[in-house]
Amino acid sequence: MKYAGLLVMPTGFFLTLAALVLFVDPGKQAAFVVCGVLVEALGLAVAVRGHMLNRGDARP
């Protein structure tokens, strides 16, 4: 799952860039930028959770 999160983060970034380039209406731009930032946050959360140890794995 950590690799999936690392792939999702650039997707949100490119979604944000595409919204800024393709949409003329500031309302649509803002909506897609917010969606892109949320996708980046989701990818970051998945990547962080993928790198965390399980509680049972930490015990010797």
N, C-alpha and C positions, 0 to 999 in steps of 0.2 A: 504494500500500500504506500510505502514511502516514495516509491518511484512514481506512482500515480499522482501523488501530491506535487511532486517536482515537475511533472508535465502539465498539471493544471494551472500552476502559477503563471507561466508565460502565456497561456491561452487567455487568461484574464487581461494581461498586459496588452496583447494584440487586439483583443476585443475593445479595449479602451481607445487604442490608437485608431482603429477602424471607425469607431463612432465619431471621433474628432474629425476625421478626414471625410467621411461619407455623408454625415448629416449636416444640413444647413440650419435646421431649426434648433435653437438652444435647448428647448425642452426635451427633445429626443436625444440630443447629445448628452445632457445631464443624466437622463435615465439610463442610457447605455454605459456611461462612465461609472455610475453607481453600481450597475450590474457587473461591470468588469472588475471593479475594486472588490466586490463581494466574492466573485469567482477567485480572485487572487487570495483573499482571506481564507476561503474554503480550502484552497490548495495548500496554503501554509499550515492550516490546522491539521489536514490529513498528513502532511509531511512530518509535522512535529509529533503527532500521535504515533506515526510509524516508527519513529526513532526512540520512543520512550520504552523503558523496560517494563515488563509486567511485574506485578507485586511478587509473584511466586518465583520469578527469575532472579531477583535480587538476593535471595537467601542462599547461603552456601550449602 
